[in-house]
């Protein structure tokens, strides 16, 4: 990715426009429901003082959390140009690599943050699309029975087209979202001009006064105020796609001004007509424009949902590369952009849970009670990770690190605590999804460690084994054999099985181990390390980042210039397919977790597919591993 400073104005403008649809889809559609939900629960009366106080809270929440925390601070913590919680996790754990206990704690915290992201990934599309379609009720009360069915149809269509990729429709995301932000301004500005008194809410004194006079109510209201920063994490997660500058230009130049104008327009409307709290966003528009506005809002929320689905695919791929999830079938939907991927299991898993959420809660107001816990927990975890990055990675003074992250940590905990009040009302739903994902991640990670330990205990040193073999060498057959091994220096079981049953050894032999690292990208110049073992045998280690696509044949091509013959039609790939057997052992896991791991291991995508091995040149030899 080229630096922002080297981009032409036209390229920068194009990236900024594209960032509107991908980065700001969620937060851009938050005016549909955020202000309404603050008053909807009935804790806050619709009085002029409360309206101004809540508007001030919304404005300063966006300013502190998005403008200051994410746009100014968090965007600086890039991992070789990449962002997101997994990139932050890699940075933080690398920064404390000399403190193994702390590293394990941060890994667990980061894993939970990644797991809870899936809970947020269920609620956000559900509440966004449902709130847009609810505009039909404003147009006509008789349309109320159709709101949920139409929402389900829209969501079904959205998930059905994922397998075709978003490369073609993605180019329309930016322009449509640009129109959406202009409409936000067009809706809110006339009401602000008609009642400019509302602008006094820019003064933080109104937020403080509201807090001082309604301490408990204001604390509860934070659970709804946080809706105005939905998708804040996307700023950081999409850093690698767009870079800092386009994201910052889009936020300060268009997104935040548009949101402020619309929120304050809704506030001005409520000052003149408190009854408009029924749906202040749609009531900003004249009656003739409400139905077209429903269609535009639905398109905007679909784009916002698309961005989150794409992020879920990307996060899953990164988690697989880092060994947090089992291998899954990943389909590349674009020959030009490696980031355009489709993960069927994740796609339809999200679809089922989103439809369940819409059917279970039935309205955006009820879904609002389920929203907040996941996103505020992720915000808190990101702040904690940032502290360790800037303290131990960047070596900033302790007082500066505490000062810069401590303030945001207090704000995050305050919002998280308020949202925890919604746990029984619906907050349990995304939390349950997150805990389920965390259980899968920890089980997979621990299970892989146990399998590696068992294989290590039962394995033989490769160099010593080859020395013994060549004391009385077997028959050599033409061609090259590539033996895949989980750990370098150990004898692959596939080699021993091949010698035992076939009693031959290929003319040339490569013992290949694949290593995934906690950096997003590793270039071809650093992809391969090779060591000669004699007798036309080589130990090869392939290095991939967590955003690289592991392609073993492609990586091995660089060995042709190092004296290693690799004829495509004369090369065979040997893999060991391990069958995991759960057993009662003190060093293992609980039996239910061992059975869960065995099931995950059995149903994981084939290693040959994951490593992009040619299907017609693979030899798999099985073995049993007890854990």
C-alpha positions as CSV (number, residue, x, y, z in Angstrom):
1,X,0.0,0.0,0.0
2,X,1.5,3.3,-1.0
3,X,1.6,6.1,1.5
4,X,-1.0,8.8,1.5
5,X,1.5,11.5,0.8
6,X,2.5,9.8,-2.5
7,X,-1.1,9.6,-3.8
8,X,-2.3,12.0,-6.5
9,X,-5.3,14.2,-5.6
10,X,-7.6,12.1,-7.9
11,X,-6.5,8.8,-6.3
12,X,-6.9,10.3,-2.8
13,X,-10.4,11.5,-3.7
14,X,-11.3,8.1,-5.1
15,X,-10.1,6.4,-1.9
16,X,-11.9,8.9,0.3
17,X,-15.2,8.2,-1.7
18,X,-14.7,4.5,-1.4
19,X,-14.1,4.8,2.4
20,X,-17.5,6.5,2.8
21,X,-19.3,3.2,1.9
22,X,-17.0,0.7,3.6
23,X,-15.8,2.6,6.7
24,X,-18.7,4.8,7.5
25,X,-21.7,2.8,6.5
26,X,-22.6,1.8,10.1
27,X,-22.0,5.1,11.8
28,X,-23.6,6.9,8.9
29,X,-26.9,5.2,9.4
30,X,-27.0,5.6,13.2
31,X,-29.3,8.7,13.0
32,X,-32.1,6.3,12.0
33,X,-32.4,5.1,15.6
34,X,-29.8,6.6,18.0
35,X,-31.6,9.8,19.2
36,X,-35.0,8.0,19.2
37,X,-33.8,5.2,21.4
38,X,-32.4,7.6,24.1
39,X,-36.0,8.7,24.8
40,X,-37.9,5.6,23.7
41,X,-37.2,3.6,26.9
42,X,-39.1,6.2,29.0
43,X,-36.3,7.0,31.4
44,X,-35.7,10.4,29.8
45,X,-38.6,12.9,29.4
46,X,-38.8,14.8,26.2
47,X,-38.3,18.3,27.6
48,X,-36.2,21.1,26.1
49,X,-33.5,20.8,28.7
50,X,-33.2,17.1,28.3
51,X,-33.2,17.3,24.5
52,X,-30.3,19.8,24.5
53,X,-28.5,17.7,27.1
54,X,-28.8,14.5,25.1
55,X,-27.7,16.2,21.9
56,X,-24.7,17.6,23.7
57,X,-23.9,14.0,25.0
58,X,-24.2,12.6,21.4
59,X,-22.0,15.4,20.0
60,X,-19.2,15.0,22.6
61,X,-19.4,11.2,22.5
62,X,-18.7,11.3,18.7
63,X,-16.0,13.9,19.3
64,X,-14.2,12.0,22.1
65,X,-14.6,8.4,20.9
66,X,-14.4,8.8,17.2
67,X,-12.5,12.1,16.5
68,X,-10.0,11.9,19.3
69,X,-9.7,8.2,20.2
70,X,-10.0,6.4,16.9
71,X,-9.1,9.0,14.2
72,X,-6.2,10.7,16.1
73,X,-4.8,8.0,18.4
74,X,-5.8,4.4,17.3
75,X,-5.1,5.0,13.6
76,X,-1.5,5.5,14.5
77,X,-1.2,2.0,15.8
78,X,-0.9,0.2,12.5
79,X,0.7,-3.2,12.0
80,X,2.7,-2.6,8.7
81,X,-0.2,-0.6,7.4
82,X,-2.9,-2.9,8.7
83,X,-5.5,-2.2,11.4
84,X,-8.2,-4.0,13.3
85,X,-8.3,-5.9,16.6
86,X,-6.3,-8.9,15.3
87,X,-3.6,-6.5,14.0
88,X,-3.6,-4.7,17.4
89,X,-3.5,-8.1,19.2
90,X,-0.4,-9.0,17.2
91,X,1.3,-5.6,18.0
92,X,0.5,-5.9,21.7
93,X,1.6,-9.5,22.1
94,X,4.8,-8.8,20.1
95,X,5.5,-5.7,22.3
96,X,5.4,-7.8,25.5
97,X,7.1,-10.9,24.0
98,X,9.7,-10.8,26.9
99,X,6.8,-11.1,29.4
100,X,5.3,-14.5,28.7
101,X,2.6,-14.4,31.4
102,X,1.4,-10.9,30.3
103,X,1.5,-12.1,26.7
104,X,-0.8,-15.0,27.5
105,X,-3.2,-12.6,29.3
106,X,-3.3,-10.2,26.4
107,X,-3.8,-13.1,23.9
108,X,-6.8,-14.3,25.9
109,X,-8.2,-10.7,26.1
110,X,-7.6,-10.2,22.4
111,X,-9.2,-13.5,21.5
112,X,-12.3,-12.6,23.5
113,X,-12.5,-9.2,21.7
114,X,-12.3,-11.0,18.4
115,X,-14.9,-13.5,19.4
116,X,-17.3,-10.8,20.7
117,X,-17.0,-9.0,17.3
118,X,-19.2,-11.8,15.8
119,X,-21.9,-10.8,18.3
120,X,-21.7,-7.3,17.1
121,X,-21.8,-8.6,13.5
122,X,-25.2,-10.1,14.2
123,X,-26.9,-7.2,15.9
124,X,-25.6,-4.3,13.7
125,X,-27.1,-5.5,10.3
126,X,-30.3,-6.5,12.1
127,X,-30.9,-3.2,13.8
128,X,-29.8,-1.1,10.8
129,X,-32.0,-2.8,8.1
130,X,-34.9,-3.1,10.4
131,X,-34.8,0.6,11.5
132,X,-34.7,1.6,7.8
133,X,-37.7,-0.5,6.8
134,X,-39.6,0.8,9.9
135,X,-39.9,4.0,8.0
136,X,-42.8,2.4,6.2
137,X,-44.8,2.7,9.4
138,X,-44.3,6.5,9.3
139,X,-45.6,6.5,5.7
140,X,-48.6,4.4,6.6
141,X,-49.7,2.6,9.8
142,X,-51.2,-0.2,7.7
143,X,-47.7,-1.3,6.5
144,X,-46.6,-2.3,10.1
145,X,-47.3,-6.1,9.5
146,X,-44.9,-6.0,6.5
147,X,-41.9,-4.5,8.3
148,X,-40.3,-7.8,9.6
149,X,-41.1,-9.8,6.5
150,X,-39.6,-7.2,4.2
151,X,-36.5,-6.9,6.5
152,X,-36.0,-10.7,6.3
153,X,-36.3,-10.6,2.4
154,X,-33.7,-7.8,2.2
155,X,-31.3,-9.6,4.5
156,X,-31.8,-12.9,2.6
157,X,-31.0,-11.2,-0.7
158,X,-27.9,-9.6,0.8
159,X,-26.5,-12.9,2.1
160,X,-27.5,-14.8,-1.1
161,X,-25.3,-12.5,-3.3
162,X,-22.2,-12.8,-1.2
163,X,-20.9,-15.8,-3.1
164,X,-20.7,-13.7,-6.3
165,X,-18.4,-11.2,-4.6
166,X,-18.7,-7.5,-4.0
167,X,-16.2,-6.2,-6.6
168,X,-18.9,-5.1,-9.0
169,X,-21.5,-3.7,-6.7
170,X,-18.8,-2.3,-4.3
171,X,-18.0,0.5,-6.7
172,X,-21.5,1.9,-6.1
173,X,-21.1,1.9,-2.3
174,X,-19.3,5.2,-2.1
175,X,-21.5,7.3,-4.4
176,X,-24.7,5.9,-2.8
177,X,-23.3,6.7,0.7
178,X,-22.2,10.1,-0.5
179,X,-25.8,10.8,-1.6
180,X,-27.0,9.5,1.9
181,X,-24.7,12.0,3.7
182,X,-26.0,14.9,1.6
183,X,-29.5,13.8,2.3
184,X,-28.7,13.8,6.1
185,X,-27.7,17.4,5.8
186,X,-30.7,18.3,3.6
187,X,-33.1,16.8,6.2
188,X,-31.5,18.4,9.2
189,X,-30.4,21.8,8.1
190,X,-33.9,23.4,7.5
191,X,-34.9,22.5,11.0
192,X,-31.7,23.8,12.5
193,X,-32.2,27.1,10.6
194,X,-35.8,27.3,11.7
195,X,-34.7,26.8,15.4
196,X,-31.0,27.7,15.8
197,X,-31.4,27.6,19.6
198,X,-30.5,23.9,19.3
199,X,-26.9,24.9,18.5
200,X,-26.2,25.8,22.1
201,X,-25.9,22.0,22.7
202,X,-22.5,22.2,21.1
203,X,-21.4,23.6,24.5
204,X,-20.3,20.6,26.7
205,X,-21.9,22.5,29.7
206,X,-25.3,21.1,28.5
207,X,-24.1,17.5,28.7
208,X,-22.5,18.2,32.1
209,X,-25.7,19.8,33.4
210,X,-27.8,16.9,32.1
211,X,-25.5,14.5,33.9
212,X,-25.5,16.5,37.1
213,X,-29.3,16.8,37.3
214,X,-30.1,13.3,36.2
215,X,-27.2,11.1,37.4
216,X,-28.9,7.7,37.3
217,X,-31.1,8.5,34.3
218,X,-28.0,9.9,32.4
219,X,-26.0,6.8,33.2
220,X,-28.8,4.6,31.8
221,X,-29.1,6.9,28.8
222,X,-25.5,6.2,27.9
223,X,-26.6,2.7,26.8
224,X,-28.6,4.3,24.0
225,X,-26.2,7.3,23.3
226,X,-23.5,4.7,22.3
227,X,-25.6,3.9,19.3
228,X,-24.3,7.1,17.7
229,X,-20.8,5.6,17.4
230,X,-21.8,2.2,15.9
231,X,-19.1,1.1,13.5
232,X,-16.4,3.1,15.3
233,X,-14.1,0.0,15.2
234,X,-14.5,0.0,11.4
235,X,-12.3,3.1,11.2
236,X,-9.4,1.0,12.5
237,X,-10.3,-2.3,10.9
238,X,-10.3,-0.8,7.4
239,X,-7.0,1.0,7.8
240,X,-5.2,-1.4,5.5
241,X,-7.7,-0.9,2.7
242,X,-7.6,2.9,2.6
243,X,-4.8,4.3,4.8
244,X,-5.1,7.0,7.5
245,X,-5.5,10.1,5.3
246,X,-8.6,9.2,3.3
247,X,-10.3,7.9,6.5
248,X,-9.5,11.2,8.3
249,X,-10.5,13.4,5.4
250,X,-13.9,11.6,5.0
251,X,-14.6,11.9,8.8
252,X,-13.7,15.5,9.3
253,X,-14.8,16.7,5.9
254,X,-18.2,15.1,5.5
255,X,-19.2,12.3,7.9
256,X,-19.1,14.1,11.2
257,X,-20.6,17.4,9.9
258,X,-23.4,15.5,8.2
259,X,-24.2,13.5,11.4
260,X,-24.1,16.6,13.6
261,X,-26.4,18.5,11.3
262,X,-28.9,15.6,11.2
263,X,-28.9,15.0,14.9
264,X,-29.3,18.7,15.7
265,X,-32.1,18.8,13.1
266,X,-33.9,16.0,14.9
267,X,-33.3,17.9,18.2
268,X,-34.7,21.1,16.7
269,X,-37.8,19.1,15.5
270,X,-38.3,17.7,19.0
271,X,-38.0,21.2,20.6
272,X,-41.0,22.3,18.5
273,X,-42.9,19.0,18.5
274,X,-42.0,16.5,21.3
275,X,-44.5,14.0,19.8
276,X,-42.1,13.6,16.9
277,X,-40.0,11.3,19.1
278,X,-42.1,8.4,17.6
279,X,-39.6,8.5,14.7
280,X,-37.7,11.8,14.5
281,X,-35.5,10.8,11.6
282,X,-38.3,10.1,9.1
283,X,-40.4,13.0,10.4
284,X,-37.7,15.4,9.4
285,X,-38.7,14.8,5.8
286,X,-41.8,16.2,4.2
287,X,-44.6,13.6,3.8
288,X,-44.0,13.3,0.0
289,X,-40.3,12.3,0.5
290,X,-40.8,9.7,3.2
291,X,-41.3,6.7,1.0
292,X,-38.3,7.5,-1.3
293,X,-36.3,8.1,1.9
294,X,-37.2,4.5,3.1
295,X,-35.7,3.1,-0.1
296,X,-32.5,5.2,0.2
297,X,-32.2,4.3,3.9
298,X,-32.6,0.6,3.2
299,X,-29.9,0.9,0.5
300,X,-27.6,2.7,3.0
301,X,-28.2,0.1,5.7
302,X,-27.6,-2.8,3.2
303,X,-24.2,-1.1,2.3
304,X,-23.4,-0.8,6.0
305,X,-24.3,-4.4,6.6
306,X,-22.2,-5.4,3.6
307,X,-19.2,-3.7,5.0
308,X,-19.6,-5.6,8.3
309,X,-20.1,-9.0,6.5
310,X,-16.9,-8.3,4.5
311,X,-15.1,-7.5,7.8
312,X,-16.3,-10.8,9.3
313,X,-14.8,-12.7,6.3
314,X,-11.5,-10.8,6.7
315,X,-11.4,-11.3,10.5
316,X,-12.1,-15.0,10.1
317,X,-9.3,-15.5,7.6
318,X,-6.9,-13.7,9.9
319,X,-8.0,-15.7,12.9
320,X,-7.4,-18.9,10.9
321,X,-3.9,-17.8,9.9
322,X,-3.1,-17.0,13.5
323,X,-4.3,-20.5,14.6
324,X,-7.4,-19.2,16.5
325,X,-10.0,-21.0,14.3
326,X,-9.9,-24.2,12.2
327,X,-9.3,-24.1,8.4
328,X,-12.4,-23.1,6.5
329,X,-13.2,-23.1,2.8
330,X,-12.3,-19.6,1.5
331,X,-13.3,-18.6,-2.0
332,X,-11.6,-15.6,-3.7
333,X,-14.2,-13.6,-5.6
334,X,-11.8,-11.3,-7.4
335,X,-8.7,-12.0,-9.5
336,X,-7.5,-8.4,-8.9
337,X,-8.1,-7.9,-5.2
338,X,-7.0,-10.6,-2.8
339,X,-9.1,-9.0,0.0
340,X,-12.3,-9.9,-1.8
341,X,-13.1,-13.3,-0.2
342,X,-16.2,-15.3,0.6
343,X,-16.4,-17.7,3.5
344,X,-19.6,-19.8,3.2
345,X,-19.6,-21.1,6.7
346,X,-19.3,-17.6,8.2
347,X,-21.8,-16.1,5.7
348,X,-24.6,-18.5,6.4
349,X,-23.8,-18.7,10.2
350,X,-24.2,-14.9,10.4
351,X,-27.4,-15.1,8.3
352,X,-29.1,-17.6,10.6
353,X,-28.3,-15.6,13.7
354,X,-29.3,-12.3,12.2
355,X,-32.6,-13.7,11.1
356,X,-33.0,-15.2,14.6
357,X,-32.3,-11.7,16.1
358,X,-34.9,-10.0,13.8
359,X,-37.6,-12.7,14.5
360,X,-36.8,-12.8,18.3
361,X,-36.7,-9.0,18.9
362,X,-39.1,-7.8,16.1
363,X,-38.2,-4.1,16.2
364,X,-35.2,-1.8,16.2
365,X,-36.2,-0.5,19.7
366,X,-36.0,-4.0,21.2
367,X,-32.8,-4.7,19.2
368,X,-31.3,-1.6,20.7
369,X,-31.6,-3.3,24.1
370,X,-29.3,-6.0,22.7
371,X,-26.8,-3.6,21.2
372,X,-23.9,-2.0,23.0
373,X,-22.3,-4.6,25.2
374,X,-20.3,-6.2,22.4
375,X,-19.2,-2.9,20.8
376,X,-18.3,-1.2,24.1
377,X,-16.4,-4.2,25.2
378,X,-14.4,-4.2,22.0
379,X,-13.7,-0.5,22.4
380,X,-12.4,-1.1,25.9
381,X,-10.2,-4.0,24.8
382,X,-8.8,-1.8,21.9
383,X,-7.9,0.9,24.5
384,X,-6.1,-1.6,26.8
385,X,-4.2,-3.1,23.8
386,X,-3.2,0.4,22.7
387,X,-1.6,1.1,26.1
388,X,0.7,-1.9,25.8
389,X,1.6,-1.0,22.2
390,X,2.6,2.6,23.0
391,X,4.2,1.7,26.3
392,X,6.2,-1.4,25.4
393,X,6.3,-1.2,21.6
394,X,6.8,2.5,21.1
395,X,8.6,3.0,24.5
396,X,6.7,6.2,25.4
397,X,7.0,7.4,29.0
398,X,4.6,5.7,31.5
399,X,2.9,9.0,32.5
400,X,2.1,9.8,28.8
401,X,0.8,6.3,28.1
402,X,-1.5,6.3,31.2
403,X,-2.7,9.8,30.4
404,X,-3.4,9.2,26.7
405,X,-5.2,5.8,27.2
406,X,-6.5,6.2,30.8
407,X,-9.0,8.9,29.8
408,X,-10.4,6.8,27.0
409,X,-10.4,3.7,29.2
410,X,-12.6,5.5,31.8
411,X,-15.0,6.6,29.1
412,X,-15.2,3.1,27.6
413,X,-15.8,1.5,31.0
414,X,-18.5,4.0,31.7
415,X,-20.3,3.2,28.4
416,X,-19.8,-0.6,29.0
417,X,-21.1,-0.4,32.5
418,X,-24.3,1.4,31.3
419,X,-24.8,-1.2,28.6
420,X,-24.5,-4.0,31.1
421,X,-27.8,-2.8,32.5
422,X,-29.4,-4.2,29.2
423,X,-28.0,-7.6,29.8
424,X,-31.3,-9.3,30.7
425,X,-33.3,-7.2,28.3
426,X,-31.3,-8.5,25.3
427,X,-27.7,-7.8,25.8
428,X,-27.2,-11.5,26.6
429,X,-27.8,-12.4,22.9
430,X,-24.5,-11.0,21.3
431,X,-22.7,-11.8,24.5
432,X,-23.8,-15.5,24.2
433,X,-22.5,-15.5,20.6
434,X,-19.2,-14.0,21.7
435,X,-18.8,-16.5,24.5
436,X,-19.6,-19.4,22.2
437,X,-17.0,-18.1,19.7
438,X,-14.4,-17.7,22.5
439,X,-15.0,-21.2,23.6
440,X,-14.4,-22.5,20.1
441,X,-11.2,-20.4,19.7
442,X,-9.7,-21.4,23.0
443,X,-10.6,-25.0,22.5
444,X,-9.0,-25.0,19.0
445,X,-5.9,-23.3,20.2
446,X,-5.4,-25.5,23.2
447,X,-6.2,-28.6,21.1
448,X,-3.7,-27.8,18.4
449,X,-1.0,-27.3,21.1
450,X,-1.9,-30.7,22.6
451,X,-1.7,-32.4,19.1
452,X,1.7,-30.7,18.4
453,X,2.9,-31.8,21.8
454,X,1.9,-35.5,21.2
455,X,3.4,-35.5,17.7
456,X,6.6,-34.0,19.1
457,X,6.8,-36.6,21.8
458,X,6.4,-39.4,19.2
459,X,8.5,-38.0,16.5
460,X,12.1,-38.5,15.4
461,X,14.8,-35.9,14.6
462,X,14.8,-35.5,10.8
463,X,18.6,-35.3,10.3
464,X,19.2,-38.3,12.5
465,X,16.5,-40.3,10.7
466,X,18.0,-39.5,7.3
467,X,21.4,-40.5,8.4
468,X,20.1,-43.9,9.5
469,X,18.1,-44.3,6.2
470,X,21.1,-43.5,4.0
471,X,23.3,-46.0,5.8
472,X,21.3,-48.6,3.8
473,X,19.5,-46.4,1.2
474,X,16.2,-47.5,-0.2
475,X,15.5,-47.5,-4.0
476,X,15.3,-43.9,-5.4
477,X,12.5,-43.2,-7.9
478,X,12.4,-40.2,-10.3
479,X,10.7,-37.0,-9.3
480,X,10.4,-34.6,-6.4
481,X,8.6,-35.4,-3.1
482,X,7.3,-32.5,-0.9
483,X,6.6,-33.7,2.6
484,X,4.5,-31.2,4.6
485,X,5.4,-31.1,8.3
486,X,3.8,-29.1,11.1
487,X,7.2,-28.5,12.7
488,X,10.6,-28.1,11.1
489,X,13.4,-30.6,12.1
490,X,11.0,-33.4,12.8
491,X,10.4,-36.4,10.6
492,X,7.0,-36.3,8.9
493,X,4.9,-39.4,9.6
494,X,4.1,-39.4,5.9
495,X,7.8,-40.1,5.1
496,X,7.9,-43.0,7.5
497,X,4.7,-44.5,6.2
498,X,6.0,-44.1,2.6
499,X,9.2,-45.9,3.4
500,X,7.4,-48.6,5.4
501,X,4.8,-49.4,2.8
502,X,6.2,-48.4,-0.5
503,X,9.9,-48.9,0.4
504,X,11.1,-46.2,-2.0
505,X,12.4,-42.6,-1.7
506,X,12.1,-40.0,-4.4
507,X,15.2,-38.7,-6.1
508,X,14.7,-35.2,-4.6
509,X,12.9,-34.6,-1.3
510,X,11.7,-31.3,0.3
511,X,10.6,-31.3,4.0
512,X,8.4,-28.2,4.1
513,X,7.0,-26.5,7.2
514,X,4.6,-23.5,7.0
515,X,4.9,-20.8,9.6
516,X,2.3,-18.0,10.2
517,X,3.6,-14.8,11.8
518,X,1.9,-12.0,13.7
519,X,2.5,-9.5,10.9
520,X,0.0,-8.9,8.1
521,X,2.2,-9.4,5.1
522,X,5.5,-11.1,4.4
523,X,7.0,-10.4,0.9
524,X,8.4,-13.0,-1.5
525,X,11.9,-11.9,-0.7
526,X,11.4,-13.2,2.9
527,X,9.0,-16.0,2.1
528,X,11.4,-19.0,1.9
529,X,14.3,-20.2,4.0
530,X,16.1,-23.4,2.9
531,X,18.8,-25.7,4.4
532,X,20.5,-28.6,2.6
533,X,20.4,-31.9,4.4
534,X,22.5,-33.8,1.9
535,X,21.5,-36.6,-0.4
536,X,19.3,-34.2,-2.5
537,X,17.2,-33.5,0.6
538,X,16.3,-30.0,1.8
539,X,14.6,-28.5,4.9
540,X,12.3,-25.7,3.7
541,X,10.4,-23.2,5.9
542,X,7.7,-21.0,4.3
543,X,6.7,-17.8,6.0
544,X,3.3,-16.1,5.7
545,X,1.7,-13.2,7.4
546,X,-1.9,-13.4,8.7
547,X,-3.2,-11.6,5.6
548,X,-1.1,-13.6,3.1
549,X,-2.8,-16.4,1.2
550,X,-0.7,-19.5,1.9
551,X,0.2,-20.9,-1.5
552,X,2.9,-23.6,-1.1
553,X,3.6,-24.4,-4.8
554,X,3.9,-20.7,-5.7
555,X,6.3,-20.1,-2.7
556,X,8.4,-23.1,-3.7
557,X,9.0,-21.7,-7.2
558,X,11.7,-19.4,-5.7
559,X,13.8,-22.5,-5.0
560,X,14.3,-23.2,-8.7
561,X,17.2,-20.8,-8.8
562,X,18.8,-22.4,-5.7
563,X,19.5,-25.8,-7.3
564,X,16.3,-27.4,-6.2
565,X,14.5,-29.1,-9.1
566,X,10.7,-28.5,-9.1
567,X,9.0,-29.8,-12.3
568,X,5.3,-29.2,-11.8
569,X,4.3,-32.4,-13.5
570,X,6.9,-34.5,-11.6
571,X,6.3,-33.2,-8.1
572,X,4.1,-35.0,-5.5
573,X,2.9,-33.6,-2.2
574,X,2.7,-35.9,0.8
575,X,0.6,-35.0,3.8
576,X,-0.3,-36.6,7.1
577,X,-4.0,-36.6,7.9
578,X,-4.2,-36.9,11.7
579,X,-7.3,-38.4,13.3
580,X,-7.7,-37.0,16.8
581,X,-8.8,-39.4,19.5
582,X,-10.1,-37.8,22.8
583,X,-8.8,-39.6,25.9
584,X,-9.0,-39.1,29.7
585,X,-5.6,-37.6,30.5
586,X,-4.4,-35.2,33.2
587,X,-2.5,-33.1,30.7
588,X,-5.4,-32.7,28.3
589,X,-8.7,-30.8,28.3
590,X,-12.1,-31.6,29.8
591,X,-13.6,-34.5,27.8
592,X,-16.4,-32.3,26.3
593,X,-13.7,-29.9,25.0
594,X,-11.6,-32.7,23.6
595,X,-14.6,-34.1,21.8
596,X,-15.4,-30.6,20.5
597,X,-11.9,-30.2,19.3
598,X,-11.9,-33.6,17.6
599,X,-15.1,-32.6,15.8
600,X,-13.7,-29.3,14.7
601,X,-10.5,-31.0,13.5
602,X,-12.5,-33.6,11.6
603,X,-14.7,-31.0,9.9
604,X,-11.9,-28.5,9.1
605,X,-11.2,-27.7,5.5
606,X,-8.5,-30.0,4.0
607,X,-5.0,-28.8,4.5
608,X,-4.4,-29.4,0.8
609,X,-7.1,-26.8,-0.1
610,X,-5.9,-24.3,2.5
611,X,-2.3,-24.6,1.2
612,X,-3.4,-24.4,-2.4
613,X,-1.9,-27.8,-3.4
614,X,-2.7,-29.2,-6.8
615,X,-5.4,-31.8,-6.3
616,X,-4.0,-34.3,-8.8
617,X,-0.6,-34.5,-7.1
618,X,-1.5,-35.1,-3.5
619,X,-0.8,-38.3,-1.4
620,X,-2.4,-38.4,2.1
621,X,-1.4,-40.9,4.7
622,X,-3.4,-41.1,7.9
623,X,-2.4,-41.5,11.6
624,X,-4.1,-41.4,15.0
625,X,-3.2,-38.9,17.7
626,X,-4.5,-39.3,21.2
627,X,-5.0,-36.1,23.3
